[in-house]
Amino acid sequence: MKINFFYASALTALLSWVNQAHADITTSTDGAGSSGGGLMLRDSLNPWWVQNTTQVHYCISFPEQGFSVNRDTINNAIHEGLSYWRAELAKVREISFMDLEAPNRRILVATQKFTEVPCSDTVDLVFQMGYLSDNQRETFDDPSAVIASTVRTSYDRENLKGRGYIYFAPAADLSRARGLAGSTDFWSAGDAIYLRYTMIHELGHLFGLSHNSGSGIMGETVIEELLANGTEFAPMMAAIVQTQGWPSVVMPTSGIDFGVCVETYPHLDSVAALGKKVFGIPDYNEGKSCRRINYQDDTLQVFASKDPQALSLTGEAKMELTNQHEGNQLISFWLPPDHRNFFKLKSQSHHPRRRFSVAYEVITEVKGEFEVFSTGQKTPIAFELGPNMHWPPRISAVVDGELISDVFNGK
């Protein structure tokens, strides 16, 4: 059996716990110079603004034919996204920069006041709804494949200040891409839930967060996954967000809810059997199997049905914390040599260190025993939570004495 090293610590903890118990009988597609996950070095990964910039002027630009969501709804999504990141980035574990003149100095992110102004050549950020200029289209290999994208067009190295736009594709193009009827509007569906979620993702790039390999808010394919799941799930997603809030990026230890429907086929019988045995998810044979994973107040619950509007609770597990540790770098910052001395380096050597870690993610490891209500079956499970984790998490379990590292994928 192949186990991803990323989950090794959680799996080791689970095995240790099980052994002891048995002893007792137990994209964005980014333009050149973008801050959002580009591979360029130097300031390409920098947040667009740090604390020396106190005011950001933005505008909302519409094509002549209009956009499927009005200005008020877009502004609400913008300010909801900004509030989200201010709260999230206040949680991160900050690092002292000993290379700086004052050892207690911090590079602060998401501290600016955002003000809407008329569009002009000097505006800091344009929310570009439903259109690209000819020059902008050349930024992308295939503009028709882009759902939304954050593009930094310039960076002032003296003032550490970026400028650019966030593009949202026309709803009609997205509908055609999925073969949907023209009346199906991805951006306005479910109280604009997909617009709001996508807005948070793209604003994350402004503040220096790159894509990660998980399926959380900054997952590399998270927007594509939302589009693939379809607008028919918008009401369920909107209800989840209203009651539980957005999935946390920095330390998601509670209040997380995720729903999805997947196609089931006979050749996936082994995966379905695991889901049924561990979580009590019924086998619907060919067709759709819908599930909802909720983690609230240290309790993991699984709901399932063939109908996304008629989910029922199959079982739950009370999870306990086993460990917390620093994970990967969350935000990176490169200090240009020609900046205006906002942050003074102690070292003036020939090769001074100029790339700093603004913050690290925090990884939380939990374990528990999931009980299926219909059968009384109890299975030891464990998973990790953090910015680079998948949500729903890759849940490991011990089934018939064998360690399964990812129950939902049968691995």
C-alpha positions in Angstrom: 0.0 0.0 0.0 1.3 3.4 -1.0 1.1 6.2 1.7 1.7 9.9 0.9 4.6 11.2 3.1 2.6 14.4 3.7 0.2 12.4 5.9 2.9 10.1 7.5 2.8 11.8 10.9 -1.0 11.5 11.2 -0.9 7.9 10.1 1.9 7.1 12.5 -0.2 8.6 15.3 -3.2 6.6 14.2 -1.2 3.3 14.1 0.3 4.0 17.5 -3.2 4.7 18.9 -4.7 1.6 17.3 -1.8 -0.6 18.6 -2.3 0.7 22.1 -6.0 0.2 21.8 -5.5 -3.4 20.6 -3.2 -4.1 23.5 -6.2 -3.1 25.6 -8.5 -4.8 23.2 -8.9 -1.3 20.9 -6.4 29.0 -11.3 -5.2 31.1 -11.2 -3.9 31.5 -14.3 -1.4 34.2 -13.6 0.1 36.8 -15.9 3.7 37.7 -15.9 4.8 39.0 -12.6 1.6 37.9 -10.8 1.7 37.2 -7.1 -0.6 34.3 -7.4 1.5 31.1 -7.8 3.8 32.2 -10.6 7.2 30.5 -11.0 9.2 33.7 -11.4 11.6 34.5 -8.7 12.3 37.8 -6.8 9.2 39.8 -6.2 6.8 37.7 -8.2 5.5 36.0 -5.1 5.3 39.2 -3.0 1.9 40.4 -1.7 0.8 43.3 -3.9 0.9 45.7 -0.9 2.4 45.6 2.6 1.9 48.0 5.5 3.6 51.1 4.0 0.6 51.2 1.5 -2.4 52.3 3.6 -5.0 53.0 0.8 -5.9 50.8 -2.3 -8.1 52.4 -5.0 -10.1 49.9 -7.0 -12.7 50.1 -9.7 -15.3 47.7 -11.3 -15.3 47.6 -15.1 -18.1 46.2 -17.1 -18.3 45.4 -20.9 -20.9 47.2 -23.1 -23.2 44.2 -23.0 -23.1 44.2 -19.2 -22.5 41.4 -16.7 -24.8 38.9 -15.1 -24.2 40.3 -11.6 -24.8 43.9 -10.6 -22.3 46.3 -9.0 -23.8 46.1 -5.5 -23.4 42.3 -5.5 -19.8 42.5 -6.8 -19.0 45.1 -4.1 -20.5 42.9 -1.4 -18.4 40.0 -2.6 -15.3 42.2 -2.6 -15.8 43.4 0.9 -16.8 40.0 2.2 -13.6 38.6 0.7 -11.4 41.4 2.2 -13.0 40.8 5.7 -12.3 37.1 5.3 -8.6 37.6 4.6 -8.1 40.2 7.3 -9.5 37.7 9.8 -7.6 34.7 8.3 -4.2 36.5 8.1 -4.6 37.7 11.7 -4.3 34.1 12.7 -1.1 33.2 11.0 2.1 32.6 13.0 4.3 35.5 12.2 8.1 35.2 12.0 10.7 37.6 13.4 13.1 38.8 10.8 16.5 38.9 12.3 18.0 40.2 9.1 16.1 43.5 9.6 17.4 46.4 11.6 14.7 46.0 14.2 14.3 42.3 15.2 10.7 42.8 16.1 9.7 44.2 12.7 6.9 42.4 10.8 5.9 42.5 7.2 2.1 42.9 7.5 -0.4 41.9 4.9 -4.1 42.8 4.3 -4.0 46.0 6.4 -5.1 48.4 3.6 -8.3 50.4 3.3 -10.0 49.6 -0.1 -11.9 52.4 -1.7 -13.9 52.3 -5.0 -13.1 55.0 -7.5 -13.9 55.6 -11.2 -11.7 53.6 -13.5 -8.6 55.3 -14.8 -5.0 54.5 -15.8 -3.8 55.2 -12.2 -6.2 52.9 -10.3 -4.4 50.2 -8.3 -6.8 47.3 -9.0 -9.5 46.7 -11.6 -12.2 44.1 -11.1 -12.8 43.3 -14.8 -16.2 41.6 -15.3 -16.7 39.6 -18.4 -14.2 40.9 -20.9 -10.5 41.1 -21.8 -8.8 43.6 -24.1 -6.8 42.2 -27.1 -3.5 42.8 -25.2 -4.8 41.1 -22.1 -6.0 38.0 -24.1 -2.4 37.5 -25.1 -1.6 36.9 -21.4 -3.4 33.6 -21.5 -2.6 30.5 -23.6 -6.4 29.9 -23.9 -8.6 32.7 -22.7 -11.7 30.6 -23.2 -10.5 28.1 -20.5 -10.1 30.8 -17.9 -12.8 31.1 -15.2 -11.2 33.9 -13.2 -7.6 35.1 -12.9 -5.5 37.6 -11.0 -2.9 39.4 -13.1 -0.3 41.8 -11.7 0.7 44.1 -14.5 3.4 46.2 -12.7 5.3 46.3 -9.5 6.9 49.4 -8.0 10.0 48.1 -6.3 10.7 51.4 -4.6 7.4 51.6 -2.9 6.7 47.8 -2.8 3.4 48.3 -4.6 1.6 46.2 -7.2 -1.0 47.1 -9.8 -3.2 44.9 -12.0 -6.6 43.4 -12.5 -8.8 40.5 -11.5 -10.7 39.0 -14.5 -14.0 37.1 -14.2 -15.2 35.2 -17.4 -18.6 35.9 -18.8 -21.3 33.6 -17.4 -22.5 32.6 -20.8 -19.0 31.3 -21.7 -18.9 29.2 -18.6 -22.3 27.8 -19.3 -21.3 26.9 -22.8 -18.2 25.2 -21.5 -20.3 22.9 -19.4 -23.0 22.4 -22.0 -25.6 24.2 -19.8 -28.7 26.0 -20.8 -28.2 29.8 -21.4 -30.4 30.5 -18.4 -27.9 28.8 -16.0 -25.7 31.6 -14.5 -22.7 30.4 -12.6 -22.0 33.8 -11.0 -25.5 34.7 -9.8 -26.5 31.2 -8.7 -27.3 30.6 -5.0 -27.1 34.2 -3.8 -23.9 34.7 -5.9 -22.2 32.0 -3.8 -19.7 31.0 -6.6 -18.8 34.6 -7.3 -18.2 35.1 -3.6 -16.1 32.0 -3.2 -14.1 32.8 -6.4 -13.6 36.4 -5.2 -12.0 35.1 -1.9 -9.7 32.9 -3.9 -8.5 35.6 -6.2 -8.1 38.2 -3.4 -5.8 35.6 -1.7 -3.4 36.0 -4.6 -3.3 39.8 -4.0 -2.1 39.1 -0.5 0.7 36.8 -1.5 -1.0 33.4 -1.2 0.0 31.0 -4.0 -2.0 28.0 -5.1 -1.6 24.8 -3.1 -2.3 21.2 -3.9 -5.3 20.9 -1.7 -9.0 21.5 -2.4 -9.4 24.3 0.1 -10.0 28.0 -0.8 -6.5 28.4 -2.4 -6.5 25.0 -4.1 -5.1 25.1 -7.6 -8.2 23.6 -9.2 -10.8 24.7 -6.6 -12.7 27.1 -9.0 -12.7 24.4 -11.8 -14.1 22.0 -9.2 -16.9 24.4 -8.3 -17.8 24.9 -12.0 -17.7 21.1 -12.5 -20.1 20.4 -9.6 -22.7 22.7 -11.2 -25.0 25.4 -10.1 -27.6 22.8 -9.0 -25.6 22.6 -5.8 -25.5 26.3 -5.2 -28.4 26.3 -2.7 -26.8 23.6 -0.6 -23.4 25.4 -0.7 -25.0 28.8 0.2 -26.8 27.2 3.2 -23.5 25.7 4.4 -21.7 29.0 4.2 -24.5 30.8 5.9 -24.5 28.4 8.9 -20.9 27.5 9.1 -18.9 30.2 7.4 -16.2 29.8 4.7 -13.7 27.0 5.1 -10.8 28.4 7.0 -7.5 28.6 5.1 -5.1 29.1 8.0 -6.2 26.9 10.8 -9.4 25.0 9.9 -10.0 23.2 13.3 -13.8 23.6 13.3 -16.9 24.9 11.5 -16.1 23.3 8.2 -18.7 21.8 5.9 -18.4 20.3 2.4 -20.9 18.7 0.1 -20.4 16.9 -3.2 -22.2 14.5 -5.5 -20.1 12.0 -7.5 -20.9 9.5 -10.2 -20.7 5.9 -9.1 -19.8 3.0 -11.4 -19.4 -0.8 -10.9 -15.6 -0.7 -11.3 -15.5 1.5 -8.2 -17.0 -1.2 -6.0 -14.0 -1.4 -3.7 -14.1 2.4 -3.0 -17.8 2.2 -2.4 -17.4 -0.7 -0.1 -14.9 1.3 2.0 -17.2 4.3 2.2 -20.1 2.0 3.3 -18.1 0.1 5.9 -16.3 3.1 7.4 -18.9 5.9 7.0 -22.1 4.1 6.3 -22.5 5.7 2.9 -25.1 3.6 1.0 -24.1 1.9 -2.3 -26.3 3.4 -5.0 -24.8 1.3 -7.8 -24.8 3.4 -11.0 -25.9 7.0 -10.6 -25.0 9.7 -8.1 -23.9 9.3 -4.6 -24.1 12.5 -2.6 -22.3 13.1 0.7 -21.7 15.9 3.1 -18.7 16.0 5.5 -19.1 18.3 8.5 -16.5 19.1 11.2 -17.9 21.2 14.0 -16.9 21.4 17.7 -14.4 18.6 17.3 -17.1 16.2 15.9 -16.9 14.8 12.3 -20.3 13.9 10.8 -21.1 12.3 7.5 -24.4 12.7 5.7 -25.3 10.8 2.5 -28.1 10.3 0.0 -28.8 9.9 -3.7 -30.6 13.3 -3.5 -28.5 16.3 -2.4 -31.6 17.9 -0.9 -32.4 14.8 1.3 -29.1 14.0 3.0 -29.3 12.0 6.2 -26.7 11.5 9.0 -24.9 8.1 8.7 -22.6 8.4 11.7 -20.1 10.5 13.5 -16.8 10.6 15.4 -15.6 12.7 18.3 -12.1 13.8 17.3 -9.3 14.8 19.7 -6.2 16.8 19.0 -3.0 14.8 18.8 -0.5 17.4 17.6 0.0 20.9 16.1 3.1 21.9 14.1 4.3 24.4 11.6 3.8 23.3 8.0 4.8 24.9 4.7 5.5 28.6 4.1 2.2 30.4 3.6 3.4 33.8 2.3 6.8 34.7 0.9 8.3 38.2 0.5 11.4 39.3 -1.4 12.9 42.7 -0.5 14.0 44.6 -3.6 17.4 46.3 -3.2 16.0 49.5 -4.5 13.1 49.8 -2.1 12.8 53.1 -0.1 14.2 51.7 3.1 10.9 50.7 4.6 12.7 47.6 6.0 16.4 48.1 6.6 18.7 45.1 6.3 21.3 44.6 9.0 23.6 42.9 6.7 25.2 44.9 3.9 27.3 41.9 2.7 27.6 41.1 -1.0 24.8 38.6 -0.9 22.4 39.8 1.8 19.4 37.5 2.5 16.4 39.2 0.9 13.6 36.5 0.9 11.6 36.4 4.1 8.9 34.1 5.3 5.9 36.2 6.3 4.0 33.4 8.0 3.8 29.7 8.3 0.7 27.6 8.1 -0.3 25.6 11.2 -1.1 21.9 10.7 -3.5 20.3 13.2 -3.6 16.5 13.6 -6.7 14.8 15.0 -7.9 11.2 15.7 -11.1 9.6 16.7 -13.4 6.6 16.2 -16.2 6.8 13.6 -19.4 5.0 14.5 -21.9 4.1 11.8 -25.3 4.4 13.4 -27.1 1.7 11.3 -24.6 -1.0 12.0 -22.8 0.1 15.2 -19.5 -0.4 13.3 -16.7 1.6 14.9 -13.5 2.4 12.9 -10.4 4.3 14.1 -9.8 7.3 11.9 -7.3 10.2 11.7 -6.7 13.2 9.5 -4.8 16.5 9.2 -6.1 20.0 8.8 -4.2 23.0 7.3 -3.9 25.3 4.3 -2.4 22.7 2.0 -4.8 19.9 3.1 -7.6 18.7 1.0 -11.1 19.3 2.2 -12.8 17.0 2.7 -9.5 15.8 4.3 -7.8 12.6 3.3 -9.1 10.5 6.1 -7.0 7.5 7.1 -8.5 4.5 8.8 -7.7 1.0 10.0 -10.0 -1.5 8.3 -9.7 -5.2 9.0 -6.2 -4.6 10.4 -5.0 -2.8 7.2 -4.1 0.9 7.3 -6.0 2.9 4.5 -4.4 6.3 3.9 -7.4 7.8 2.0 -10.7 6.1 2.5 -12.7 8.1 0.0 -10.3 7.2 -2.8 -9.7 3.6 -1.7 -6.0 4.0 -1.2 
